[in-house]
Amino acid sequence: MIFDSSIKFFITKLLGLWLFNKVHDINSGYLIKSIIVRILEISVIILKIYYLCVTNENKRSIILQIIFTINTVTNHFINLIHVYSQYRYRNLWKLLILYKTRKTKFSDLVLILNFLLLLTATVGSSINLKINFNSNHLVMVIVDLLASQIIHFSSNLTMYQFCVFMENLIINLQEMNKEMKLIKKQLHLKLYVQLLIRKHNEIINQARIVNNVFSLHNLLLGISSTTGFIANLYHVCITIDRFDAVVLFTLIVRILFIVYYLGNIQVVVFCCEKFGNQIDLFNDRLCRLTTERAFQGNQEDNDLQFYASQKRNVKFSAAGYFSLGYPLITTIIGSTITLVVIVVQFTF
């Protein structure tokens, strides 16, 4: 089972992000609940657009609200695509669920930290609205804020599922690499090496399934992280024209949101990079093993040498638009800062 605790499973079902029953088939009740929740999310988006149309705020505030609305719409599509992926690729999801056999601690920690960070930033933002916002629409704005953050947390749960599958594969790879290191001292264990190669091949296939079913999700997550970073960085820039206790509180809240949005894509990239590093380590040790066996006169290792020469790995991408690696983080940060500087120049 993908969920290590009943609480996470209950919350995921409550937010309509899980469609499978105990025998890993689509549950019609879960599917209906998911559709209802997605309709409620659309209602929140319509509320945001309505408020955007009736508000009489200045140009800078309108630009800010537009970016935040785009971010909420993106997170809604993450949840929608996630449910569609489970329904459309149910057989692939079943393979992933059955292969998940390890208890995942890193993914749980990330989910808890994301929840605490999002909760703290949301409470701070609500307090900030009460201090600064003088309008008849204050209640609607706070309700809209809280509903939007629930949508964002829902997208966090979809990211959590990706991290769980990836961490499960990484744990298996780490154990295989330890075993390969021990085999190095006993070069005669060819049959055991072949067994590890089969496991390695199975993990590669599982990783490709993860990449396929979460491809569009990761694309939208990259867009969500970028737009969230843009919105909060722009908010910081238009706020620091004066400095007092209220502004300082606003800056702290915005910085928390920046850490949250960048942290989301950072976690996904970290999992992909760590998986790739473990795969490369296995390939390197296998190559060294076959070379040492060849030097000792073993002439019947054509199968091992062939597999080692392939250097099989998985390059994770966001629907093919960009690779999920550390350069993506620097690209997002650099592009966002450039864009915000340009927008700020046209709004002051």
C-alpha positions as CSV (number, residue, x, y, z in Angstrom):
1,M,0.0,0.0,0.0
2,I,1.3,3.4,-0.9
3,F,0.1,5.1,2.3
4,D,2.0,4.2,5.5
5,S,-0.6,5.7,7.8
6,S,-4.4,5.8,7.8
7,I,-4.5,9.6,8.4
8,K,-2.8,10.3,5.1
9,F,-5.0,7.8,3.3
10,F,-8.1,9.4,4.8
11,I,-7.1,13.0,3.9
12,T,-6.2,11.9,0.4
13,K,-9.6,10.2,-0.1
14,L,-11.4,13.2,1.5
15,L,-9.8,15.6,-1.0
16,G,-10.7,13.2,-3.9
17,L,-7.1,12.3,-4.9
18,W,-7.3,8.5,-4.6
19,L,-9.5,6.3,-6.8
20,F,-8.4,2.7,-5.9
21,N,-10.0,0.3,-3.4
22,K,-8.2,-2.4,-1.4
23,V,-7.8,-4.7,-4.5
24,H,-6.4,-1.8,-6.5
25,D,-9.4,-1.4,-8.8
26,I,-11.2,1.9,-9.5
27,N,-13.8,2.6,-6.8
28,S,-16.9,4.3,-8.2
29,G,-17.6,6.1,-4.9
30,Y,-14.1,7.5,-4.7
31,L,-14.5,8.6,-8.4
32,I,-17.7,10.5,-7.7
33,K,-16.3,12.1,-4.6
34,S,-13.3,13.3,-6.7
35,I,-15.5,14.8,-9.3
36,I,-17.5,16.7,-6.6
37,V,-14.3,18.1,-5.1
38,R,-13.0,19.2,-8.5
39,I,-16.3,21.0,-9.1
40,L,-15.8,22.8,-5.7
41,E,-12.3,23.8,-6.8
42,I,-13.7,25.3,-9.9
43,S,-16.2,27.2,-7.8
44,V,-13.3,28.7,-5.8
45,I,-11.6,29.8,-9.1
46,I,-14.8,31.4,-10.3
47,L,-15.0,33.3,-7.0
48,K,-11.5,34.5,-7.5
49,I,-12.3,35.7,-11.0
50,Y,-15.5,37.4,-9.8
51,Y,-13.6,39.3,-7.1
52,L,-11.0,40.2,-9.6
53,C,-13.7,41.7,-11.9
54,V,-15.5,43.7,-9.1
55,T,-12.5,45.0,-7.3
56,N,-11.4,48.6,-7.7
57,E,-7.9,48.2,-6.5
58,N,-4.8,49.8,-8.1
59,K,-2.8,48.5,-11.0
60,R,-0.2,46.7,-8.9
61,S,-2.8,44.8,-6.8
62,I,-4.7,43.7,-9.9
63,I,-1.5,42.3,-11.5
64,L,-0.8,40.5,-8.2
65,Q,-4.3,39.0,-8.1
66,I,-4.1,37.9,-11.7
67,I,-0.8,36.0,-11.0
68,F,-2.3,34.4,-7.9
69,T,-5.4,33.3,-9.8
70,I,-3.2,31.7,-12.5
71,N,-1.4,29.9,-9.7
72,T,-4.6,28.6,-8.2
73,V,-5.9,27.5,-11.7
74,T,-2.6,25.6,-12.2
75,N,-2.9,23.8,-8.9
76,H,-6.5,22.8,-9.8
77,F,-5.3,21.3,-13.0
78,I,-2.6,19.4,-11.1
79,N,-5.3,17.8,-9.1
80,L,-7.5,17.2,-12.1
81,I,-4.6,15.7,-14.1
82,H,-3.7,13.5,-11.2
83,V,-7.2,12.0,-11.0
84,Y,-7.3,11.6,-14.8
85,S,-3.9,9.8,-14.7
86,Q,-5.2,7.3,-12.1
87,Y,-8.3,6.6,-14.2
88,R,-6.6,6.6,-17.6
89,Y,-3.5,4.6,-16.5
90,R,-5.1,2.4,-13.9
91,N,-3.0,-0.6,-14.9
92,L,0.3,1.3,-14.6
93,W,-0.8,2.7,-11.2
94,K,-1.6,-0.9,-10.1
95,L,2.0,-1.9,-10.9
96,L,3.4,1.0,-8.9
97,I,1.2,0.3,-5.9
98,L,2.1,-3.4,-5.8
99,Y,5.8,-2.6,-6.1
100,K,5.7,-0.1,-3.2
101,T,7.0,-2.3,-0.4
102,R,9.3,0.1,1.6
103,K,8.3,2.5,4.4
104,T,9.1,6.0,3.2
105,K,10.3,8.5,5.8
106,F,11.6,11.3,3.6
107,S,8.3,11.7,1.7
108,D,6.4,11.8,5.0
109,L,8.7,14.5,6.4
110,V,8.4,16.6,3.3
111,L,4.6,16.4,3.4
112,I,4.5,17.4,7.1
113,L,6.9,20.3,6.6
114,N,5.0,21.5,3.5
115,F,1.8,21.4,5.5
116,L,3.3,23.4,8.5
117,L,4.9,25.9,6.1
118,L,1.7,26.4,4.2
119,L,-0.4,26.6,7.3
120,T,1.9,29.2,9.0
121,A,2.0,31.3,5.8
122,T,-1.8,31.1,5.3
123,V,-2.5,32.2,8.9
124,G,0.0,35.0,8.6
125,S,-1.5,36.1,5.4
126,S,-5.0,36.1,6.9
127,I,-3.9,38.2,9.8
128,N,-2.2,40.6,7.3
129,L,-5.4,41.0,5.4
130,K,-7.3,41.9,8.5
131,I,-4.7,44.6,9.3
132,N,-4.4,46.1,5.8
133,F,-7.6,45.3,4.0
134,N,-10.4,47.8,4.3
135,S,-13.2,46.6,2.1
136,N,-16.7,45.1,2.3
137,H,-15.2,42.1,0.5
138,L,-12.9,41.2,3.4
139,V,-14.7,38.0,4.4
140,M,-14.9,36.8,0.8
141,V,-11.2,37.5,0.4
142,I,-10.3,35.5,3.5
143,V,-12.6,32.6,2.5
144,D,-11.1,32.7,-1.0
145,L,-7.6,32.6,0.5
146,L,-8.3,29.6,2.7
147,A,-10.0,27.7,-0.1
148,S,-7.1,28.4,-2.4
149,Q,-4.6,27.0,0.1
150,I,-6.7,23.8,0.4
151,I,-6.3,23.4,-3.4
152,H,-2.6,24.0,-3.0
153,F,-2.3,21.4,-0.2
154,S,-4.2,19.0,-2.4
155,S,-1.5,19.4,-5.1
156,N,1.0,18.8,-2.3
157,L,-0.6,15.4,-1.8
158,T,-0.2,14.5,-5.5
159,M,3.5,15.5,-5.2
160,Y,3.7,13.3,-2.1
161,Q,2.6,10.3,-4.0
162,F,5.3,10.9,-6.6
163,C,7.9,11.2,-3.9
164,V,6.7,8.0,-2.2
165,F,7.1,6.0,-5.4
166,M,10.5,7.5,-6.1
167,E,11.8,7.0,-2.5
168,N,10.7,3.4,-2.7
169,L,12.8,2.9,-5.8
170,I,15.7,4.8,-4.3
171,I,15.7,2.6,-1.2
172,N,15.8,-0.5,-3.3
173,L,18.7,0.9,-5.4
174,Q,20.7,1.8,-2.3
175,E,20.4,-1.8,-1.0
176,M,21.4,-3.2,-4.4
177,N,24.5,-0.9,-4.5
178,K,25.5,-2.1,-1.1
179,E,25.2,-5.7,-2.3
180,M,27.2,-4.9,-5.4
181,K,30.0,-3.4,-3.3
182,L,30.2,-6.7,-1.3
183,I,30.2,-8.8,-4.4
184,K,33.3,-6.9,-5.5
185,K,35.3,-9.1,-3.0
186,Q,33.7,-12.3,-4.4
187,L,34.0,-12.1,-8.2
188,H,32.8,-15.7,-8.7
189,L,29.2,-15.0,-7.8
190,K,27.9,-14.4,-11.3
191,L,24.5,-15.8,-10.7
192,Y,23.9,-13.4,-7.9
193,V,25.1,-10.5,-10.1
194,Q,22.5,-11.6,-12.7
195,L,19.8,-11.5,-10.0
196,L,20.8,-8.0,-9.1
197,I,20.7,-7.0,-12.8
198,R,17.1,-8.3,-13.1
199,K,16.2,-6.2,-10.0
200,H,17.9,-3.2,-11.6
201,N,16.1,-3.7,-14.8
202,E,12.8,-4.0,-12.9
203,I,13.5,-0.7,-11.1
204,I,14.3,1.0,-14.3
205,N,10.9,-0.1,-15.7
206,Q,9.1,1.1,-12.6
207,A,10.8,4.5,-12.8
208,R,9.7,4.8,-16.4
209,I,6.1,4.1,-15.3
210,V,6.4,6.8,-12.6
211,N,7.8,9.2,-15.3
212,N,4.9,8.5,-17.6
213,V,2.0,8.8,-15.1
214,F,3.4,11.9,-13.4
215,S,4.7,13.6,-16.5
216,L,2.0,16.2,-17.0
217,H,1.7,16.6,-13.2
218,N,5.4,17.6,-12.9
219,L,4.9,20.1,-15.8
220,L,2.1,21.8,-14.0
221,L,4.0,21.6,-10.7
222,G,6.8,23.5,-12.4
223,I,4.4,26.2,-13.7
224,S,2.8,26.4,-10.2
225,S,6.1,26.8,-8.5
226,T,7.2,29.5,-11.0
227,T,3.9,31.5,-10.8
228,G,3.8,31.2,-7.0
229,F,7.4,32.4,-6.8
230,I,6.7,35.3,-9.2
231,A,3.6,36.4,-7.3
232,N,5.2,36.4,-3.9
233,L,8.5,38.0,-5.1
234,Y,6.5,40.7,-6.9
235,H,4.5,41.2,-3.7
236,V,7.7,41.7,-1.8
237,C,9.0,44.3,-4.3
238,I,5.8,46.4,-4.2
239,T,5.7,46.3,-0.4
240,I,9.2,47.5,0.5
241,D,8.5,51.1,-0.7
242,R,7.9,51.8,3.0
243,F,9.1,50.0,6.1
244,D,7.3,49.5,9.4
245,A,6.1,46.6,11.6
246,V,3.2,45.7,9.3
247,V,5.5,45.6,6.2
248,L,8.0,43.5,8.0
249,F,5.2,41.0,8.9
250,T,4.1,41.0,5.3
251,L,7.6,40.3,4.1
252,I,8.0,37.4,6.5
253,V,4.7,35.8,5.2
254,R,5.8,36.3,1.6
255,I,9.2,34.8,2.2
256,L,7.5,31.7,3.7
257,F,5.4,31.3,0.6
258,I,8.5,31.7,-1.6
259,V,10.3,28.9,0.4
260,Y,7.1,26.8,0.0
261,Y,6.8,27.1,-3.8
262,L,10.5,26.7,-4.5
263,G,10.6,23.8,-2.0
264,N,7.9,21.9,-4.0
265,I,9.9,21.7,-7.2
266,Q,13.1,21.3,-5.3
267,V,11.8,18.1,-3.7
268,V,10.7,16.6,-7.0
269,V,14.1,17.5,-8.6
270,F,16.0,16.1,-5.6
271,C,14.2,12.7,-5.9
272,C,14.9,12.5,-9.6
273,E,18.6,13.5,-9.2
274,K,19.1,11.0,-6.3
275,F,17.5,8.2,-8.3
276,G,19.8,9.0,-11.3
277,N,22.9,9.1,-9.0
278,Q,22.1,5.7,-7.5
279,I,21.5,4.2,-11.0
280,D,24.9,5.6,-12.2
281,L,26.6,4.1,-9.1
282,F,25.1,0.7,-9.9
283,N,26.2,1.0,-13.5
284,D,29.7,2.0,-12.5
285,R,30.1,-0.9,-10.1
286,L,28.8,-3.4,-12.6
287,C,31.2,-2.1,-15.2
288,R,34.1,-2.4,-12.8
289,L,33.0,-5.9,-11.8
290,T,32.8,-7.1,-15.4
291,T,36.2,-5.6,-16.2
292,E,37.9,-7.3,-13.2
293,R,36.3,-10.6,-14.1
294,A,37.6,-10.2,-17.6
295,F,41.1,-9.6,-16.3
296,Q,40.8,-12.8,-14.3
297,G,40.1,-14.8,-17.5
298,N,36.3,-15.1,-17.3
299,Q,35.3,-15.4,-20.9
300,E,31.6,-16.2,-20.4
301,D,30.4,-12.8,-19.2
302,N,29.0,-11.5,-22.5
303,D,25.6,-11.0,-20.9
304,L,27.0,-9.0,-18.0
305,Q,29.2,-6.9,-20.3
306,F,26.3,-6.2,-22.7
307,Y,24.1,-5.0,-19.8
308,A,26.9,-2.9,-18.3
309,S,27.6,-1.3,-21.7
310,Q,24.0,-0.1,-22.0
311,K,24.3,2.0,-18.9
312,R,20.5,2.1,-18.5
313,N,19.0,5.1,-16.7
314,V,15.9,7.2,-16.7
315,K,15.8,10.9,-17.6
316,F,12.8,12.4,-15.9
317,S,11.1,15.2,-17.7
318,A,7.9,17.3,-17.5
319,A,6.0,16.0,-20.5
320,G,9.2,16.4,-22.5
321,Y,9.3,20.2,-22.1
322,F,12.2,20.3,-19.7
323,S,14.3,17.8,-17.6
324,L,13.8,17.5,-13.9
325,G,17.3,18.3,-12.7
326,Y,19.1,20.8,-10.5
327,P,19.6,23.2,-13.5
328,L,15.8,23.7,-13.5
329,I,15.9,25.4,-10.1
330,T,18.5,27.9,-11.2
331,T,16.5,28.5,-14.4
332,I,13.3,29.2,-12.5
333,I,15.0,31.6,-10.1
334,G,16.9,33.5,-12.8
335,S,13.9,33.8,-15.1
336,T,11.6,34.8,-12.3
337,I,13.9,37.6,-11.0
338,T,14.3,38.9,-14.5
339,L,10.6,38.9,-15.1
340,V,9.7,40.5,-11.8
341,V,12.3,43.3,-12.4
342,I,10.7,44.1,-15.7
343,V,7.1,44.0,-14.3
344,V,8.1,46.3,-11.3
345,Q,9.6,48.9,-13.7
346,F,6.3,49.1,-15.6
347,T,4.1,49.3,-12.4
348,F,5.9,52.1,-10.5
